[in-house]
Amino acid sequence: MKKVSVTNKTRNKNNIIKAKLCNTFLYKLRGYMFYEKIYEDEGLLFVEDFESRINTAIHMLFMKFDLAIIWINSHNIIVDKRLAKRWRPFYISAKAAKYTLETHKNRLGDFQVNDELVFKEIN
């Protein structure tokens, strides 16, 4: 599975998230379901073929922890963010997004709507 670093170009450029790239149906389906925990510097970056509200909607069923959810458009601009509570059935972005970043709940404050992100492939 490919990994990317996610950096907030607008804010703290040194506060990087190492995210696994989820661009297949199975990776998207599983997400963080059944994981016991995640670390503050890790995440999952879901990639869609085009911007959409429906295709980037998430559920939190079978989750053991809350997540920070960041929705990002095709220009790498944050269009929405939310604290997603475990076992909630449905979260959807206010605007269409191409990418969805799921990361540790403590990272929610590191991102604001209209911030620009940079994705860089890592080993």
Secondary structure, DSSP 8 states (H G I E B T S, - for coil): --EEEEEESSS-TT--EEEEEE-SHHHHHHTTTT-----TTEEEEEEEEEEESSTT-B--TT-SS-EEEEEE-TTSBEEEEEEE-TT---B--SS-EEEEEEEEGGGGGG--TT-BEEEEEE-
